[in-house]
């Protein structure tokens, strides 16, 4: 019996230059067929799937529209036995957070959010190719709390070219001040397809 389910949503508003995960720029012409393929896979394995945890990662799952997220989550609920589900996590980019989308996810059973802030320094966000601003990240965190999320993880990246010890300390202090439930800190990893700016 499979008790932990990961669903990879490969679409992003913009492809970050440091990311080595499989991803594509958002394309409305591909999205529905991809979601249908995910559901077809769930159909094939439904008898073995009784998840205690579900994790939507990416990519950027919240690059999907409200209607697409509702379609995917509702259809998974129709196919799978979710009676043992304890934690349902969705990854988010701060630029894709809205109160309407957050409320929809919360109402559909998502009870944990992992948001990729990565840094609270505008210059480092630019180096990383992130599309959100510091102000937008703060507001997105507030929105998630307003929507009723009590379990929020914030992602941070260290080892960014040009990043100083003081900048890293500042990001940690700003993150702690928000009092998230969890913090994930990742060292920037140089993969085969990482853009040259990150490879020295």
N, C-alpha and C positions, 0 to 999 in steps of 0.2 A: 504494500500500500504506500503510495506517495503522499507524504504529509506536508511537503513544502513546495510551493509552486512559484516559479519565477517567469514572468512574461516580459520579454524584451520588446520595447517599442522603439524602433530605430530612427524615428523622425525627430528632427531638431529645427527650430527657427533659423539657426545658423550653426554650421559645423565649427566647433572650437578647434584651434590648430594643435592643441596638445593632446586631444582625445584619441585613444587608440581603439575604442570600442566600435563595433559595427554601427554605422549611422548614415543617414541620408538627409539632405535638406528636405523640409516638409513638401509634400507633393500630393495635392488633393486627388489626383488621378490614381495614385497607388494605395491610398489609405484604406479605402473600403475593402479592396481585394486582400490587403494584408490582414485586416481584422477578421475577415471571413476565413482566411487560412489558419489564423490562431484558433478560431472556434472549431474548425474542422479537426485540428490537432487535439483539442479538448474532447471532441466527440470520440475520437479513436481511443483515448486513454481514460475516459470518464469512469470506467469501472475500477480503475486503480488509483483514482484521485480523490482523496478526502483531506483537503488541505487544512492544516492548523495555521499556516501562514501563507499569505500571498504577497508577492513583491512585484510591482510594476517598475522596471528600470529602463535604462536607455543608453543613448538617445535621451529624449525628453518626453515622457508620457503625457505631460500636460500641454504638449504641442498639439495634441488632439483637441478637437472642439468639444463643447459640452455634449452635443448630440452623439458624437463618436464615442466619448467616454461612457455615456449612458448606455449606448448600444452594446459595447464590449462587456461592461460589468454586468448588465442585466442578462445578457446571453450566457455568460459564464455561470451566473447564478442558476439559470434554468438547466444547465448541463451537469453541474457538479453538486455534490453533497457538501454544503458549507456549514453543517451543524456543529463541526468541531473547530471552526475558524476562530482564532484568537487575535491574530494581528494581520491587518491589511495595510500595506505600505505603498505609497505612490511617490516616486521621485518627481521633483519640480525644479524648474529654473525660475528664479524670482521674476523674470520678465513675462512668464506665462501664468502668473497667479492673478485671479480676480475673485471677488467675493462670491460671485454667482457660481463660478467653477468650483471653488472650495466648498461652498455649501452643498452643491450637488454631490461631490465626492463623499462628504461627511454623511449626508443622508443616505448614500448607497452603501454604507458600511466601512468605508475607509477610515481607519482610526489612528494611522501614523503617517507622517509626512517627512520625507528627507529632502531638504532644500539645498541646492548647490550654490551657496554664497561664494565660496572659494577665497575671497579676500574682502576686507573693508577698505582697501586702499584703491582709489580710482586709477592710479597709474598701473598697478598690478593687474587690475581687471582688464585694462586695455591691452597689456602684454599677453594676457591669457585669451584675449579675443572674446571676452564675455559681453553679452548684449545688454546686461542690466547695469544700472547705476547703484551706488551705495544707498542713495535715498530710496530707490525702488526696492532694494532688498529689505530695508527696514520696514517699509510699508507692507511688503508681502508677508513678512513675519507677523505684523499686526493683524493683517487680514485673516491669516490662518488661525490665530487665536480667537478673533471675532467669530469665525465660522464654527468654533467649538472644538478645535483640535487640541487635545491635552498631551499629545505625544509628538514632539517635533524634534527632528535631528537636523543639525546644520553641518554641511560639509565645508572644510577648509583645505587649502593646498599650501604646502610650504616647499621650499627649494626652487622657487620661481626665479629665473634669471634676473639679477638685479635686486632681488628682495633682501632687505636688511634685517638684522635681528630685531631692531626696533619696530619695523613694520609688522613682523610676525607677532611680536609681543602685543602690538596694538590691535591686531585682528583677534587674538585670543581674548584680550580684555574686553573688547566690544562684544564679542560673542557671549562671553560669560555674563556680561551685564544684562543681556536679554533673557537669561535663564532658560535656555532650551533644555529639553529633557535628555538630550544626548548630543555629543559633538564627535564628528569623524574627521580626523586630520590625516591627510594623505601627502606623502612626498611625491612631487612631480616625477613621473616615470618617463624615461626617454625610450619610446618604442620605435619599431622599424619605420612606421609611417608618420612619425612626429615631424612637424615642420622644422626647417633648419635652424630657426631662431632659438629653439629649445635644445639644440644639440651642440651648443658651444659656438 
